Amino acid sequence: MDQHIAEAIGRPDLIRLDDRLVCLRFETMKVVSALAAVRHLLDTGVVRRGDTLLDSSSGIYAYALALACHRHGMHCHIVGSTTVDHTLRTQLAVLGATLEQMEPSSDLKLDQKRRVERIHEILAAHPEYHWMRQYHDDIHYLGYRAIADRVREETDGARLTVVGGVGSGASTGALTRYLRTPDKGTAHEMAADVELVGVQPFGSLTFGAQHTSDPEIIIAGIGSSIPFGNVSHELYDTLHWIAFGAALSGAVDLLRRHALFAGLSTGAAYLAARHERERSPGRTVLFIAPDTGHRYVDTVFARHREATPLTHFTPEDIADQAELTLPWSRMSWNRMPWSRRHAEQATEGATEGARQSVR
């Protein structure tokens, strides 16, 4: 029996949508990483019950950290994105968390930069607070070990392709790292054959697409305008960049076809997963649904009549970031580490794109 609701919320469902397409569906995925991270900090004496834990969030992690703090008797202070909605603000208030929300902004890159600046201001005034650093501290990998064990068990050694939003790098990175590592002393002592496909929005710096932009919105939570230390680029085999309209169509199709109500990043991952399944007939494709669709009712699901049939979407296969094309681009990454060369290529792509615009 669970001792706290956070433990139940953090336990995902594995749902088989067809013979080779599986959804790893969370109610709130980052509860997994927040619970394990806070427990580790307490066990190692880095923090004590009653301390204040601080971090920045676009939404999901704020709720996750508030639940983990509630579970372990901690105080929670969140610097929240402009995208934090009324429902979440109310939940955080009742849970006893302090929320500082950024002023409305149409630029989520600026929103993210301002949040980080505010974190540093708070730490200067309260050096006793502990900054969780969800984007940089790999203690956020810890909670995914048990989930990787379950995926390994229930897919029964299948050749596996994991698809998910990159975001902070913790969920896709941790799952893949644990799945690729032999589970010694068990029936699964062989490392699994696992490929990793990351999903990004256009405009995200993480894999060098900062010179592009989506005319509608950046999909919050799966991209970044600042470098994230928890992203291990060398784990990824393939990248998909997907625009808002295509992700909306994916989310609506997932609900209509499979009755699975999930968010915008899930819609993007589902679209990429369907494509990878067709490209690799011998592999089982598992995609991550990190949250439910409730906070997207007005921005996504109320627009369901605008959804384009998924058969109308085909990704543009590209060789480097200078060729990125909306609404959907796909690139083989081949487990390359991030390097100055990649950063320079991304900058060159931005410069060339500007030249093309002038022409």
Disulfide bonds with the S-S distance in Angstrom:
none
